[in-house]
Amino acid sequence: MNRRMLLIVLASCVACGAASADIINGGFESSLSDGNGDPFPGWDSFDGRNVTITDGIGGLVYEGQYAARLSYTHGTEGVELNQQLTGLTPGEFYEVSGMVNITSFESRNWAVSGLQINLNDSKHDGLLYSSIQTSATDGWQPFAVQFMAPSDGEAWVNTMWYGMDSGDAFIDGVSVRTTPTPGAAGLLAAGLLSRARRRSPRD
């Protein structure tokens, strides 16, 4: 391999693990800049309900000073935390990762009750891949969801409680990066999940 080719390869490797799209406010450190205590900027909560920002004094934080708290109590209609990703390379594989701490968990014992971390090709539909946490965690635990970017280069990170009576979850340190092509088992699971019908978070 000549010097020029070597430099090209090295330059390509520097880009490995980088993403053309970014999670905005993935650590929720900018969320209190407007004084409202909601997950903005970047994040969109379902009807503005049940998603708040907590700090290291009054709540649980993995890194920095703030984290998002998803709180589900009897009678509430849904908890969601969404963000649109743009600038993805169609057909390329990405990974959304972060940390989650579920301190309380009371499900309705439905088949997929729990905290769903989904990648959709629209805000609420078109499931690309999903990770589901079905019990309280022992402190902060990592999560990672891999998906293939759709043809329009856009996707939605969608985090929600499903089939719950009550629960408290904290999310922090969310980021996105490119990732090597997953194995056949991962692709098969993604296909099966994308065909699965999910209930509305309003249920």
C-alpha positions as YAML, in Angstrom:
chain: A
units: angstrom
residues:
- id: 1
  name: MET
  ca: [0.00, 0.00, 0.00]
- id: 2
  name: ASN
  ca: [1.44, 3.39, -1.00]
- id: 3
  name: ARG
  ca: [1.53, 6.44, 1.24]
- id: 4
  name: ARG
  ca: [-1.45, 8.10, -0.43]
- id: 5
  name: MET
  ca: [-3.67, 5.04, -0.03]
- id: 6
  name: LEU
  ca: [-2.55, 4.66, 3.59]
- id: 7
  name: LEU
  ca: [-3.56, 8.26, 4.34]
- id: 8
  name: ILE
  ca: [-6.98, 7.68, 2.76]
- id: 9
  name: VAL
  ca: [-7.55, 4.57, 4.90]
- id: 10
  name: LEU
  ca: [-6.46, 6.37, 8.06]
- id: 11
  name: ALA
  ca: [-8.73, 9.31, 7.28]
- id: 12
  name: SER
  ca: [-11.63, 6.90, 6.79]
- id: 13
  name: CYS
  ca: [-10.94, 5.23, 10.13]
- id: 14
  name: VAL
  ca: [-10.97, 8.58, 11.92]
- id: 15
  name: ALA
  ca: [-14.58, 8.89, 10.81]
- id: 16
  name: CYS
  ca: [-15.49, 5.44, 12.18]
- id: 17
  name: GLY
  ca: [-17.97, 5.70, 15.03]
- id: 18
  name: ALA
  ca: [-18.96, 9.25, 14.09]
- id: 19
  name: ALA
  ca: [-22.46, 10.19, 12.99]
- id: 20
  name: SER
  ca: [-23.64, 12.88, 10.62]
- id: 21
  name: ALA
  ca: [-26.66, 13.33, 12.92]
- id: 22
  name: ASP
  ca: [-26.45, 14.33, 16.54]
- id: 23
  name: ILE
  ca: [-28.65, 14.00, 19.60]
- id: 24
  name: ILE
  ca: [-29.48, 17.51, 20.75]
- id: 25
  name: ASN
  ca: [-29.24, 18.00, 24.51]
- id: 26
  name: GLY
  ca: [-28.53, 14.31, 25.13]
- id: 27
  name: GLY
  ca: [-27.47, 14.98, 28.70]
- id: 28
  name: PHE
  ca: [-30.39, 17.39, 29.35]
- id: 29
  name: GLU
  ca: [-27.91, 20.02, 30.52]
- id: 30
  name: SER
  ca: [-29.62, 22.73, 28.43]
- id: 31
  name: SER
  ca: [-33.16, 21.87, 29.46]
- id: 32
  name: LEU
  ca: [-33.56, 24.51, 32.16]
- id: 33
  name: SER
  ca: [-32.32, 27.38, 30.00]
- id: 34
  name: ASP
  ca: [-35.93, 28.47, 29.35]
- id: 35
  name: GLY
  ca: [-36.90, 28.12, 33.00]
- id: 36
  name: ASN
  ca: [-39.71, 25.64, 32.31]
- id: 37
  name: GLY
  ca: [-38.14, 22.45, 33.64]
- id: 38
  name: ASP
  ca: [-39.20, 20.49, 30.53]
- id: 39
  name: PRO
  ca: [-36.91, 18.36, 28.30]
- id: 40
  name: PHE
  ca: [-36.42, 21.00, 25.59]
- id: 41
  name: PRO
  ca: [-34.37, 21.85, 23.56]
- id: 42
  name: GLY
  ca: [-34.20, 18.85, 21.25]
- id: 43
  name: TRP
  ca: [-36.71, 16.66, 23.04]
- id: 44
  name: ASP
  ca: [-40.47, 16.53, 22.62]
- id: 45
  name: SER
  ca: [-42.64, 15.01, 25.36]
- id: 46
  name: PHE
  ca: [-46.02, 13.41, 24.68]
- id: 47
  name: ASP
  ca: [-48.57, 16.21, 25.23]
- id: 48
  name: GLY
  ca: [-46.08, 17.81, 27.62]
- id: 49
  name: ARG
  ca: [-46.98, 15.42, 30.43]
- id: 50
  name: ASN
  ca: [-44.97, 13.42, 32.92]
- id: 51
  name: VAL
  ca: [-41.46, 14.23, 31.66]
- id: 52
  name: THR
  ca: [-39.50, 16.60, 33.87]
- id: 53
  name: ILE
  ca: [-35.86, 17.53, 34.45]
- id: 54
  name: THR
  ca: [-34.25, 16.50, 37.73]
- id: 55
  name: ASP
  ca: [-30.92, 17.48, 39.25]
- id: 56
  name: GLY
  ca: [-28.30, 15.71, 41.32]
- id: 57
  name: ILE
  ca: [-29.74, 17.13, 44.53]
- id: 58
  name: GLY
  ca: [-33.44, 16.46, 44.09]
- id: 59
  name: GLY
  ca: [-33.23, 13.38, 41.89]
- id: 60
  name: LEU
  ca: [-30.95, 10.95, 40.09]
- id: 61
  name: VAL
  ca: [-28.31, 12.02, 37.57]
- id: 62
  name: TYR
  ca: [-25.72, 9.87, 35.78]
- id: 63
  name: GLU
  ca: [-23.48, 12.64, 34.45]
- id: 64
  name: GLY
  ca: [-23.46, 16.42, 34.52]
- id: 65
  name: GLN
  ca: [-26.07, 18.22, 36.60]
- id: 66
  name: TYR
  ca: [-29.37, 17.10, 35.06]
- id: 67
  name: ALA
  ca: [-31.29, 14.08, 33.76]
- id: 68
  name: ALA
  ca: [-34.79, 13.42, 32.41]
- id: 69
  name: ARG
  ca: [-37.37, 11.84, 34.71]
- id: 70
  name: LEU
  ca: [-40.26, 9.86, 33.22]
- id: 71
  name: SER
  ca: [-42.88, 9.45, 35.93]
- id: 72
  name: TYR
  ca: [-45.97, 7.31, 35.45]
- id: 73
  name: THR
  ca: [-48.74, 7.30, 38.06]
- id: 74
  name: HIS
  ca: [-52.23, 5.84, 38.15]
- id: 75
  name: GLY
  ca: [-54.56, 7.75, 35.84]
- id: 76
  name: THR
  ca: [-51.97, 9.38, 33.59]
- id: 77
  name: GLU
  ca: [-52.45, 8.90, 29.86]
- id: 78
  name: GLY
  ca: [-48.90, 8.36, 28.72]
- id: 79
  name: VAL
  ca: [-45.23, 9.19, 29.06]
- id: 80
  name: GLU
  ca: [-43.05, 9.79, 26.00]
- id: 81
  name: LEU
  ca: [-39.74, 11.42, 25.23]
- id: 82
  name: ASN
  ca: [-39.04, 11.91, 21.53]
- id: 83
  name: GLN
  ca: [-36.36, 13.42, 19.31]
- id: 84
  name: GLN
  ca: [-36.04, 13.47, 15.53]
- id: 85
  name: LEU
  ca: [-32.70, 12.52, 13.98]
- id: 86
  name: THR
  ca: [-31.90, 14.05, 10.59]
- id: 87
  name: GLY
  ca: [-28.87, 13.86, 8.31]
- id: 88
  name: LEU
  ca: [-28.55, 10.07, 8.58]
- id: 89
  name: THR
  ca: [-27.00, 8.20, 5.65]
- id: 90
  name: PRO
  ca: [-29.74, 5.95, 4.17]
- id: 91
  name: GLY
  ca: [-28.92, 2.26, 4.59]
- id: 92
  name: GLU
  ca: [-26.15, 2.89, 7.13]
- id: 93
  name: PHE
  ca: [-26.37, 1.40, 10.62]
- id: 94
  name: TYR
  ca: [-26.49, 3.59, 13.71]
- id: 95
  name: GLU
  ca: [-26.62, 3.07, 17.44]
- id: 96
  name: VAL
  ca: [-28.47, 5.23, 19.96]
- id: 97
  name: SER
  ca: [-27.13, 4.63, 23.46]
- id: 98
  name: GLY
  ca: [-27.35, 6.10, 26.93]
- id: 99
  name: MET
  ca: [-28.00, 5.31, 30.58]
- id: 100
  name: VAL
  ca: [-31.27, 4.45, 32.32]
- id: 101
  name: ASN
  ca: [-32.18, 4.02, 35.98]
- id: 102
  name: ILE
  ca: [-35.66, 2.64, 36.77]
- id: 103
  name: THR
  ca: [-36.32, 3.10, 40.48]
- id: 104
  name: SER
  ca: [-39.94, 1.87, 40.60]
- id: 105
  name: PHE
  ca: [-41.92, -0.37, 38.28]
- id: 106
  name: GLU
  ca: [-45.52, -1.60, 38.44]
- id: 107
  name: SER
  ca: [-46.72, -3.08, 35.17]
- id: 108
  name: ARG
  ca: [-50.11, -4.32, 33.96]
- id: 109
  name: ASN
  ca: [-48.44, -7.62, 33.03]
- id: 110
  name: TRP
  ca: [-49.01, -7.12, 29.32]
- id: 111
  name: ALA
  ca: [-46.74, -8.97, 26.92]
- id: 112
  name: VAL
  ca: [-44.27, -6.10, 26.40]
- id: 113
  name: SER
  ca: [-44.95, -3.94, 29.46]
- id: 114
  name: GLY
  ca: [-42.03, -1.74, 30.37]
- id: 115
  name: LEU
  ca: [-39.83, 1.12, 29.31]
- id: 116
  name: GLN
  ca: [-39.56, 0.98, 25.52]
- id: 117
  name: ILE
  ca: [-36.66, 2.71, 23.79]
- id: 118
  name: ASN
  ca: [-37.64, 2.65, 20.13]
- id: 119
  name: LEU
  ca: [-36.28, 3.88, 16.83]
- id: 120
  name: ASN
  ca: [-39.12, 4.75, 14.45]
- id: 121
  name: ASP
  ca: [-39.22, 6.13, 10.92]
- id: 122
  name: SER
  ca: [-41.91, 8.59, 12.04]
- id: 123
  name: LYS
  ca: [-42.78, 10.14, 15.38]
- id: 124
  name: HIS
  ca: [-45.05, 7.35, 16.63]
- id: 125
  name: ASP
  ca: [-45.07, 4.66, 13.92]
- id: 126
  name: GLY
  ca: [-42.85, 2.57, 11.66]
- id: 127
  name: LEU
  ca: [-40.81, 0.71, 14.28]
- id: 128
  name: LEU
  ca: [-37.23, 0.11, 13.16]
- id: 129
  name: TYR
  ca: [-35.88, -1.47, 16.35]
- id: 130
  name: SER
  ca: [-36.71, -1.55, 20.04]
- id: 131
  name: SER
  ca: [-35.16, -2.25, 23.44]
- id: 132
  name: ILE
  ca: [-37.52, -2.98, 26.33]
- id: 133
  name: GLN
  ca: [-36.69, -2.83, 30.04]
- id: 134
  name: THR
  ca: [-39.23, -4.91, 31.99]
- id: 135
  name: SER
  ca: [-38.20, -4.36, 35.60]
- id: 136
  name: ALA
  ca: [-36.53, -1.90, 37.94]
- id: 137
  name: THR
  ca: [-32.78, -1.62, 37.47]
- id: 138
  name: ASP
  ca: [-30.00, -1.93, 40.02]
- id: 139
  name: GLY
  ca: [-28.82, 1.66, 39.66]
- id: 140
  name: TRP
  ca: [-27.76, 3.11, 36.31]
- id: 141
  name: GLN
  ca: [-27.59, 0.64, 33.42]
- id: 142
  name: PRO
  ca: [-26.54, 1.21, 29.79]
- id: 143
  name: PHE
  ca: [-28.89, 0.74, 26.86]
- id: 144
  name: ALA
  ca: [-28.12, 0.61, 23.13]
- id: 145
  name: VAL
  ca: [-30.49, 0.37, 20.17]
- id: 146
  name: GLN
  ca: [-29.13, -0.31, 16.68]
- id: 147
  name: PHE
  ca: [-31.07, 0.48, 13.52]
- id: 148
  name: MET
  ca: [-30.66, 1.02, 9.79]
- id: 149
  name: ALA
  ca: [-31.32, 4.56, 8.58]
- id: 150
  name: PRO
  ca: [-34.42, 4.82, 6.34]
- id: 151
  name: SER
  ca: [-34.28, 6.08, 2.77]
- id: 152
  name: ASP
  ca: [-35.10, 9.67, 3.76]
- id: 153
  name: GLY
  ca: [-32.23, 9.80, 6.28]
- id: 154
  name: GLU
  ca: [-34.54, 10.60, 9.18]
- id: 155
  name: ALA
  ca: [-35.65, 8.65, 12.26]
- id: 156
  name: TRP
  ca: [-37.22, 9.28, 15.66]
- id: 157
  name: VAL
  ca: [-35.88, 8.27, 19.05]
- id: 158
  name: ASN
  ca: [-39.03, 7.35, 20.99]
- id: 159
  name: THR
  ca: [-38.84, 6.48, 24.69]
- id: 160
  name: MET
  ca: [-42.08, 5.58, 26.45]
- id: 161
  name: TRP
  ca: [-43.76, 3.60, 29.20]
- id: 162
  name: TYR
  ca: [-46.05, 0.88, 27.87]
- id: 163
  name: GLY
  ca: [-48.56, -1.20, 29.83]
- id: 164
  name: MET
  ca: [-47.72, 0.46, 33.13]
- id: 165
  name: ASP
  ca: [-49.71, 1.35, 36.24]
- id: 166
  name: SER
  ca: [-46.89, 3.37, 37.79]
- id: 167
  name: GLY
  ca: [-43.15, 3.79, 37.63]
- id: 168
  name: ASP
  ca: [-40.19, 6.16, 37.71]
- id: 169
  name: ALA
  ca: [-37.36, 6.10, 35.18]
- id: 170
  name: PHE
  ca: [-34.37, 8.42, 34.76]
- id: 171
  name: ILE
  ca: [-32.52, 8.80, 31.45]
- id: 172
  name: ASP
  ca: [-29.18, 10.52, 30.84]
- id: 173
  name: GLY
  ca: [-26.20, 10.68, 28.49]
- id: 174
  name: VAL
  ca: [-28.02, 9.86, 25.22]
- id: 175
  name: SER
  ca: [-25.90, 9.86, 22.06]
- id: 176
  name: VAL
  ca: [-25.85, 8.47, 18.50]
- id: 177
  name: ARG
  ca: [-23.01, 7.02, 16.43]
- id: 178
  name: THR
  ca: [-22.50, 4.90, 13.35]
- id: 179
  name: THR
  ca: [-21.96, 1.21, 13.97]
- id: 180
  name: PRO
  ca: [-20.80, -1.84, 11.96]
- id: 181
  name: THR
  ca: [-23.49, -3.88, 10.23]
- id: 182
  name: PRO
  ca: [-25.23, -6.08, 12.85]
- id: 183
  name: GLY
  ca: [-25.37, -9.84, 12.51]
- id: 184
  name: ALA
  ca: [-28.18, -11.79, 10.87]
- id: 185
  name: ALA
  ca: [-29.86, -12.40, 14.24]
- id: 186
  name: GLY
  ca: [-30.06, -8.65, 14.85]
- id: 187
  name: LEU
  ca: [-31.49, -8.03, 11.40]
- id: 188
  name: LEU
  ca: [-34.07, -10.78, 11.89]
- id: 189
  name: ALA
  ca: [-35.12, -9.33, 15.24]
- id: 190
  name: ALA
  ca: [-35.40, -5.88, 13.68]
- id: 191
  name: GLY
  ca: [-37.66, -7.27, 10.96]
- id: 192
  name: LEU
  ca: [-39.89, -9.06, 13.43]
- id: 193
  name: LEU
  ca: [-40.16, -6.03, 15.67]
- id: 194
  name: SER
  ca: [-40.92, -3.71, 12.77]
- id: 195
  name: ARG
  ca: [-43.95, -5.86, 11.94]
- id: 196
  name: ALA
  ca: [-45.18, -6.01, 15.51]
- id: 197
  name: ARG
  ca: [-48.20, -3.91, 16.38]
- id: 198
  name: ARG
  ca: [-47.72, -1.67, 19.38]
- id: 199
  name: ARG
  ca: [-50.42, -0.10, 21.48]
- id: 200
  name: SER
  ca: [-50.69, 3.66, 21.66]
- id: 201
  name: PRO
  ca: [-49.02, 5.18, 24.75]
- id: 202
  name: ARG
  ca: [-52.47, 6.59, 25.49]
- id: 203
  name: ASP
  ca: [-53.68, 3.07, 26.41]
...
